[in-house]
Amino acid sequence: MGRRTRLIPHPRMNPLEIIAVALGLANVGLLVRRSIWNYPFGMAMVTLYCVIFWQARLYGEAVLQVFFFIVQGWGWWLWARAGGLTRMVRVEWMGWRGQVLSVALVASSSLGIGWAMARFTDAALPYADATIAGASVVAQVLLAMRRVENWALWIAIDVLSIGVYLARELYLTAGLYVVFLGMATAGLVVWARAARQGGAIAT
């Protein structure tokens, strides 16, 4: 009797993931252009990803989407106050104190959240999940404050996220983050140029 070949089922494509990917591309594309209209796309995207990540047992990132929704609303208000409704917003570099504080916040939150998820939940990849969550919190705040360094942090987040999403079989989202990686790199170049031309160093 011959050996039976076991067929490995192809993972089903989540319709919510397809919509979230489209919203994410619009969101980041508008961010690179320093357009305030990135925010409605971003807020819709994170709402969908809250559901997607919870289903994938990436709890840190699921809860993170709630934070993103709130901070994006705050960022929308800040960008409007900065004149974003009528023109591209002004962007600036951080001072060295802000840079050191940002790195310290990422490290401490990643370790603390990672330990808590490893200890008290069935999170699939607790420390990687926590690092993405902690770094994303800091990056989103820097983005709302229009600091150029937010893009450098998003580049690191995108690289780690690609590995995590591949491990959890979120292939479309992993592909989205490959695109995000390229767009974040472009964002860093564009915002750095804009800051040199008209932005002061922030204290």
Secondary structure, DSSP 8 states (H G I E B T S, - for coil): --------------HHHHHHHHHHHHHHHHHHTT-TTHHHHHHHHHHHHHHHHHHTT-HHHHHHHHHHHHHHHHHHHHHHHTTTTTS----BB--HHHHHHHHHHHHHHHHHHHHHHHHHS--SSHHHHHHHHHHHHHHHHHHHTTBTTHHHHHHHHHHHHHHHHHHTT-HHHHHHHHHHHHHHHHHHHHHHHHHHHH--B--
